[in-house]
Amino acid sequence: MSPINPREALAREALRLHERYHHELIERFSVCPWAKPARADGRTRAHVVIDASCSSEELIPILAQWAADETIDVAFVIAPRFAGGADAFADWATSIVQAHSDVFLTAPFYPSVPDSAGSIQFLRQTPDPTVQLVRRIRLEEIRAQDPPHYTDIFDLDLRELEADKAPREVAASVVAHNERMIDREGRAEIKRILDDIREDRARTYAKLLPLL
């Protein structure tokens, strides 16, 4: 048996945890209606930043490739070893895509939020700090119809966008949908799912990180 490559193992496990989050929470409860169709159609990409320094240099060719490939609508940069807090990560998320801000909109997802967090931030508790990139051109029609409400892909409902006439307040409708879902399922149940993924992460990384 060949020895384990800890860098490859960390990338593989970070992607596995990312998939767990999307399958068990986002797709299961239709939190982001674009998530499942985009994945099923092969219009998503993901990259794991292995080094603790989270240098943006390694991302330059990757983001350039994503920007040039118009078949990619949604992409994720996952940084399992990012050491800063949520505000620092939000700044980092903005900085890494600066050269392609004309192509992508970004949103930071962070593993923990205050107890007082609203529904969107509560549902954005990814296993690892994660940057979501969404291709701007795919959203131009909605931005033109409803600019005051647009923030990112989490605020859009694909089923309504595919209707003959998109609603004026798409973002508000999706926020309302997610709040109803939390009321229906219970905040404790959503937290149970998130905590189970966190525990999986803790066990997995406890074995891998000392090898790096």
Order of alpha helices (4+ residues) and beta strands (2+ residues): alpha-alpha-beta-alpha-beta-alpha-beta-alpha-beta-alpha-alpha-alpha-alpha
